[in-house]
């Protein structure tokens, strides 16, 4: 399934699976008329935690972003995927062949050490498997991505795109349905989505216009001596988490506006990560932003 192992025993992506996946991404790109702005924020040899909104029912744009990174930098980022990927033969084949992972472990450690970007959608199935009348609304609860970035000294890069909630029209809220049925959380959430030729996955998606925006890092590298204090400060963590969520929502709105335009020069709207001075606790703000002590 893989093309061999590195010195640390972590497999490298299979050329066969990689070629297959890139062909699938090329087809998606044409189908969704995919475009992207802000790739300069990922042109780095250091790993970044790339967080994005979860489209319906797949994180369409995040997968296509991975193919863009491959085109520019020659490798596929590490995708942190839902554990359900290991339940289905095709998705398991992809996960193992592309050396993705469902959580912490040697694969994640290896990616960070090698400078391989890590892409994930913190909203997960709660965000991606909602009804069609709830669209483009960020719904992130867990802060695992933030704890990972802070503890490993990595920047958090926000990503969002238009069209990702228009691929299928959801007929139910999967999380609510599972709760009503009394199903264990480890069970696959039941969700029905309507495409142009019927129900998902028998129908292809609607050819929604996907325009993606990669924003500037919204969380900086936290100095090693400050990481423990920040991680143990629930209020500061919650405020920083809200900052990231708000930035994703802003990028969603921006991407949907841009998708309605012709492909013109980049918008003059600022996509930097500003506003950190309003989020970080004073002691860390002074250190990172060189704010003078009162």
C-alpha positions as CSV (number, residue, x, y, z in Angstrom):
1,X,0.0,0.0,0.0
2,X,2.9,2.3,0.6
3,X,6.2,2.9,-1.3
4,X,8.3,2.1,1.7
5,X,9.1,3.3,5.2
6,X,11.2,6.1,6.4
7,X,13.9,5.8,9.0
8,X,11.3,6.3,11.7
9,X,9.1,3.4,10.4
10,X,6.4,5.7,9.0
11,X,5.2,4.7,5.6
12,X,5.6,7.0,2.6
13,X,2.6,7.6,0.3
14,X,2.0,5.0,-2.4
15,X,2.7,6.3,-5.9
16,X,-0.3,4.4,-7.2
17,X,-2.7,5.7,-4.7
18,X,-1.3,9.2,-5.0
19,X,-1.7,9.2,-8.8
20,X,-5.3,7.9,-8.4
21,X,-6.1,10.6,-5.9
22,X,-4.6,13.4,-7.9
23,X,-6.7,12.3,-10.9
24,X,-9.8,12.4,-8.7
25,X,-8.8,15.9,-7.5
26,X,-8.3,17.1,-11.2
27,X,-11.9,15.9,-11.9
28,X,-13.2,17.7,-8.9
29,X,-11.4,20.8,-9.8
30,X,-13.1,20.9,-13.3
31,X,-16.5,20.0,-11.9
32,X,-16.5,22.7,-9.2
33,X,-14.6,25.3,-11.3
34,X,-12.2,25.5,-8.4
35,X,-10.0,28.5,-7.8
36,X,-7.9,29.6,-4.8
37,X,-6.3,32.7,-3.5
38,X,-3.8,33.1,-0.7
39,X,-1.6,30.1,-1.4
40,X,1.4,32.2,-0.5
41,X,0.5,31.6,3.2
42,X,1.4,27.9,2.7
43,X,4.6,28.3,0.8
44,X,6.8,27.3,3.7
45,X,9.0,24.4,4.6
46,X,7.6,24.4,8.1
47,X,4.5,22.5,9.1
48,X,1.3,24.6,9.6
49,X,-2.0,23.5,11.0
50,X,-4.5,24.3,8.2
51,X,-8.0,24.5,9.5
52,X,-11.1,24.8,7.4
53,X,-14.9,24.8,7.3
54,X,-16.3,21.3,6.6
55,X,-18.4,21.2,3.4
56,X,-21.4,19.0,2.8
57,X,-20.9,16.1,3.2
58,X,-17.2,16.1,2.4
59,X,-14.5,18.7,2.9
60,X,-14.3,19.3,-0.8
61,X,-12.1,22.3,-0.9
62,X,-9.6,21.1,1.7
63,X,-8.9,18.0,-0.4
64,X,-8.5,20.1,-3.5
65,X,-6.2,22.4,-1.5
66,X,-4.0,19.4,-0.8
67,X,-3.7,18.8,-4.5
68,X,-2.7,22.4,-5.0
69,X,0.1,22.0,-2.4
70,X,1.2,18.9,-4.2
71,X,1.3,20.8,-7.5
72,X,3.4,23.6,-6.0
73,X,5.5,21.8,-3.4
74,X,5.6,18.2,-4.6
75,X,3.9,16.5,-1.6
76,X,0.4,15.9,-0.3
77,X,-0.3,17.4,3.1
78,X,-1.4,15.2,6.0
79,X,-5.2,15.0,6.2
80,X,-6.6,14.3,9.7
81,X,-9.7,12.4,8.7
82,X,-12.8,11.2,10.6
83,X,-12.5,7.7,12.1
84,X,-15.3,6.6,9.8
85,X,-12.8,6.6,6.9
86,X,-11.4,3.4,8.3
87,X,-14.8,1.6,8.1
88,X,-15.2,1.8,4.3
89,X,-12.8,-0.2,2.1
90,X,-12.2,2.6,-0.5
91,X,-11.7,5.3,2.1
92,X,-9.4,3.0,4.1
93,X,-7.4,2.3,1.0
94,X,-7.0,6.1,0.5
95,X,-6.1,6.8,4.1
96,X,-3.5,4.1,4.3
97,X,-2.1,4.7,0.8
98,X,-1.8,8.5,1.2
99,X,-0.6,8.1,4.8
100,X,-3.4,10.1,6.4
101,X,-4.4,9.6,10.0
102,X,-7.4,9.8,12.3
103,X,-5.5,11.4,15.2
104,X,-2.3,11.6,17.2
105,X,0.5,9.2,16.7
106,X,3.6,8.5,14.7
107,X,2.1,9.6,11.4
108,X,1.3,13.1,12.8
109,X,4.6,13.3,14.6
110,X,6.4,12.5,11.3
111,X,4.5,15.1,9.3
112,X,5.3,17.8,11.8
113,X,9.0,16.8,11.9
114,X,9.2,16.8,8.0
115,X,7.4,20.1,7.6
116,X,4.3,18.5,6.0
117,X,1.3,20.7,6.4
118,X,-1.6,19.2,8.4
119,X,-5.1,19.9,7.2
120,X,-8.3,19.3,9.2
121,X,-11.9,20.4,9.5
122,X,-12.5,20.9,13.3
123,X,-16.3,21.1,12.7
124,X,-16.3,17.4,11.6
125,X,-19.6,15.6,10.9
126,X,-21.5,18.0,13.2
127,X,-20.7,20.8,10.7
128,X,-20.7,18.7,7.5
129,X,-23.8,16.6,8.0
130,X,-26.5,19.3,8.6
131,X,-29.7,20.1,6.8
132,X,-29.8,22.2,3.7
133,X,-31.4,25.1,5.4
134,X,-28.3,25.6,7.7
135,X,-25.5,26.7,5.4
136,X,-22.1,28.4,5.8
137,X,-22.3,28.7,9.5
138,X,-19.2,27.8,11.5
139,X,-19.9,25.3,14.2
140,X,-16.7,24.3,16.0
141,X,-16.8,22.9,19.5
142,X,-13.6,21.1,20.2
143,X,-10.2,22.9,20.6
144,X,-8.0,20.0,19.8
145,X,-6.5,21.7,16.7
146,X,-5.6,24.7,18.9
147,X,-4.0,22.6,21.6
148,X,-2.0,20.7,19.0
149,X,-0.8,23.9,17.3
150,X,0.2,25.6,20.6
151,X,1.9,22.6,22.1
152,X,3.9,21.9,19.0
153,X,4.8,25.5,18.2
154,X,2.9,25.7,14.9
155,X,1.0,28.5,13.2
156,X,-2.8,28.0,12.5
157,X,-3.8,29.0,9.0
158,X,-7.5,29.5,8.3
159,X,-9.2,28.3,5.1
160,X,-12.8,28.6,3.7
161,X,-14.5,28.4,0.4
162,X,-17.7,29.1,-1.4
163,X,-19.9,26.3,-2.9
164,X,-19.0,23.6,-0.4
165,X,-22.5,23.6,1.2
166,X,-24.2,23.6,-2.2
167,X,-22.8,20.3,-3.5
168,X,-25.8,18.4,-1.9
169,X,-28.9,19.6,-0.1
170,X,-29.0,17.9,3.3
171,X,-32.4,16.5,4.3
172,X,-31.6,16.0,8.0
173,X,-29.2,16.8,10.8
174,X,-27.1,13.7,11.3
175,X,-26.0,14.4,14.8
176,X,-29.6,15.2,16.0
177,X,-30.9,12.1,14.2
178,X,-28.3,9.8,15.8
179,X,-29.1,11.3,19.3
180,X,-32.9,10.7,18.7
181,X,-32.2,7.1,17.7
182,X,-30.1,6.6,20.7
183,X,-27.1,5.5,18.7
184,X,-23.6,5.4,20.1
185,X,-21.3,8.2,19.0
186,X,-18.9,5.7,17.5
187,X,-21.6,4.7,14.9
188,X,-21.7,6.4,11.6
189,X,-24.2,9.3,11.7
190,X,-27.2,8.8,9.4
191,X,-27.5,11.5,6.9
192,X,-29.4,12.0,3.6
193,X,-28.4,14.5,1.0
194,X,-30.0,15.3,-2.3
195,X,-28.0,15.8,-5.5
196,X,-29.0,16.5,-9.1
197,X,-29.7,12.8,-9.8
198,X,-31.0,11.6,-6.5
199,X,-29.6,10.8,-3.1
200,X,-25.9,10.9,-2.0
201,X,-23.8,8.9,-2.7
202,X,-25.6,7.6,-5.8
203,X,-25.9,11.0,-7.3
204,X,-23.0,13.2,-8.2
205,X,-22.8,16.6,-6.5
206,X,-24.2,19.8,-7.9
207,X,-21.6,21.7,-9.9
208,X,-21.3,24.5,-7.3
209,X,-18.6,27.1,-7.8
210,X,-15.9,26.6,-5.3
211,X,-13.6,29.6,-4.7
212,X,-11.2,29.1,-1.8
213,X,-9.5,31.6,0.3
214,X,-6.4,30.8,2.4
215,X,-5.9,33.4,5.0
216,X,-2.8,34.6,6.8
217,X,-1.9,32.7,10.0
218,X,-4.5,33.6,12.7
219,X,-2.5,32.0,15.6
220,X,1.3,32.6,15.7
221,X,4.0,30.3,16.9
222,X,3.8,30.5,20.7
223,X,7.2,30.6,22.4
224,X,8.1,27.4,24.3
225,X,8.3,29.1,27.7
226,X,4.7,30.4,27.3
227,X,2.9,27.4,25.9
228,X,2.1,25.7,29.2
229,X,0.6,28.9,30.7
230,X,-1.6,29.5,27.7
231,X,-2.8,25.9,27.5
232,X,-3.7,26.0,31.2
233,X,-5.7,29.3,30.8
234,X,-9.2,28.2,29.7
235,X,-10.5,31.8,29.2
236,X,-7.5,32.7,26.9
237,X,-7.9,29.4,25.0
238,X,-11.6,30.0,24.5
239,X,-11.0,33.6,23.3
240,X,-8.3,32.4,20.8
241,X,-10.6,29.6,19.6
242,X,-13.4,32.2,19.0
243,X,-10.9,34.3,17.1
244,X,-10.2,31.4,14.7
245,X,-13.9,30.6,14.3
246,X,-14.7,34.3,13.5
247,X,-11.9,34.4,11.0
248,X,-13.2,31.3,9.2
249,X,-16.6,32.9,9.1
250,X,-15.2,36.1,7.6
251,X,-13.3,34.0,5.0
252,X,-16.5,32.1,4.2
253,X,-18.4,35.3,3.5
254,X,-15.5,36.7,1.5
255,X,-15.2,33.6,-0.6
256,X,-18.9,33.6,-1.5
257,X,-18.7,37.2,-2.6
258,X,-15.6,36.5,-4.7
259,X,-17.2,33.4,-6.3
260,X,-19.9,35.6,-7.8
261,X,-17.4,37.8,-9.6
262,X,-15.3,37.2,-12.7
263,X,-11.7,36.2,-12.1
264,X,-10.3,39.7,-11.5
265,X,-7.1,40.7,-9.7
266,X,-7.1,39.8,-6.0
267,X,-9.5,41.7,-3.8
268,X,-8.1,44.6,-1.8
269,X,-9.8,43.3,1.3
270,X,-7.2,42.5,3.9
271,X,-6.8,38.8,4.6
272,X,-4.2,39.2,7.4
273,X,-4.7,37.7,10.8
274,X,-5.2,41.0,12.6
275,X,-6.9,41.4,15.9
276,X,-4.7,39.2,18.0
277,X,-4.1,42.1,20.4
278,X,-7.7,41.8,21.3
279,X,-7.5,38.0,22.0
280,X,-4.3,37.0,23.6
281,X,-3.8,37.5,27.4
282,X,-1.7,40.7,28.2
283,X,1.4,38.8,29.3
284,X,1.6,36.9,26.0
285,X,0.5,39.9,24.0
286,X,3.5,41.9,25.2
287,X,5.9,39.1,24.3
288,X,4.5,38.4,20.8
289,X,3.6,41.9,19.7
290,X,6.3,43.8,21.5
291,X,3.6,45.8,23.3
292,X,5.3,48.1,25.9
293,X,4.6,47.3,29.6
294,X,2.1,49.8,31.1
